[in-house]
Amino acid sequence: MSHPGMQQSLALRAEQRLLLQPRMLQAIEVLQLGSQDLCAYVAEAALKNEALELDSAHTDATYVRAGAGFRGQEASDAHDQMLQSQPDRELGLNGQVELQLAGMDLPMGDLEWVRYLVSCLDSRGYLSLEDEELLQGARASGLGGGVASLGRAIANLQGLEPRGIGGRDAVEAMLLQLDPQEPNYPLLCRLLEEYLQDLARNKWPKVAAQMGITLEDLKGLVGRLSLLDPRPAAALDGRVAPVLHPDLSLLQNLDGTLSLKADRSQWPALCIDPDVRNLSQDADLPAEVREHLRRKVDEARWLLDAVQQREVTLLRVARAVFEVQSGFLKKGRGHLVPLSMAQIAEQLGLASSTISRAVAGKYVDTPHGILALRWFFQTEAGGAARDDLRDVVRRLVGDEDPSNPLSDEDLVKSLVALGHKVARRTVAKYRKELGIRSSYQRKIHTAA
């Protein structure tokens, strides 16, 4: 039979484990959040916890931990320049069309028809629906008129910018971008309508012979076609790539060395509300109210601890990474060395899963651009980092004789000669990842 004191001790330890578990889970969750996701997480936590005080207007964030604080640095000039270089939000296709329609003297009925057709365009700018489907949709939308109204609306739409919208497919979209007054207009139209597949298969001599032109003339025509956009509305869908906010910045010191700092320029100011903390200790309040407030203060402190621990762990991992990847810092891309998360985990005495969470979704502002921290973990391939080998493949192809391009087997031999033992299938994979076509497709034909 167990002693009452022992039972009480066991119960206390069981309660402590129950309290520790959600705290640990929160710390794990916070560790794996990127900068923007962390901001959203903290904002949501502040909405649920009256003990958390959040001020998103501050750009120089101050975090208060257990009554003490630490202040974040201001964003570096390089980071500011990166933010300023981000593109403005586009009007989108609808906005572009509306601006043009405002300057056109069209009857109201025709205007509504054009607006209706714009709503039927897909993300590429194609009017891919059949006429009967368009007419049915128009009737369902309450538009009057029939085939004649549809024809006028298509003509008006296809006359708008960006040129090519309203085409039924990529070929028609590009045909709409050609000027009928161009000297080679008939030949360009024929190329688009009859020979795109042969061009894609690099059958240039056949195409030139069938069209009755020289290879040099064909190259000139293809050069003109390369200026056309097969998806004229793809860049006007109103979406802009999100701004990357680095979690870490490598700043240059006066002596030329680099310092790794946490970049908190995008974080909101967050602290424990002193009024709530004081109320949680106010003996005049009912016990259940004080208990509720104390629990909220504890939860707020756990979150602040988790955020600080995230930064400490992230800095430890990043410093260890850049000690190994010092060649990259000095010379840039192409100078990575093979590195695994297990190596960093062993060096820091952490679990590999902790390293994986620490680098997930994190970005670092380096002298060579803003890069994902995970990118610096390169698996070994033939004694070199994977991205380094990709760069070698890119360079070899760039230096090849266009009339006699290197096959994958030739690339393997060249890599071996450079000291990289790589399988042919690996080279083929790298080539495809780089968007490099096969040697047959890269071959440039010259006139006999």
FENVEN-V80400 format. One record per helix or strand. SS is the DSSP state (hx for helix, st for strand). FROM is the first residue (numbers start at 1). LEN is the number of residues. If there is no record, write none. Layout:
SS/FROM/LEN
SS/FROM/LEN
This chain:
hx/4/28
hx/35/14
st/52/4
st/62/4
st/68/4
hx/77/8
hx/92/11
hx/108/13
hx/131/10
hx/147/12
hx/170/8
hx/185/10
hx/196/5
hx/204/8
hx/215/11
hx/234/3
st/248/5
st/258/5
st/269/4
hx/274/6
hx/287/38
hx/326/6
hx/341/8
hx/352/8
st/363/4
st/369/4
hx/373/4
st/380/2
st/384/2
hx/386/13
hx/402/3
hx/408/10
hx/424/10
hx/439/4
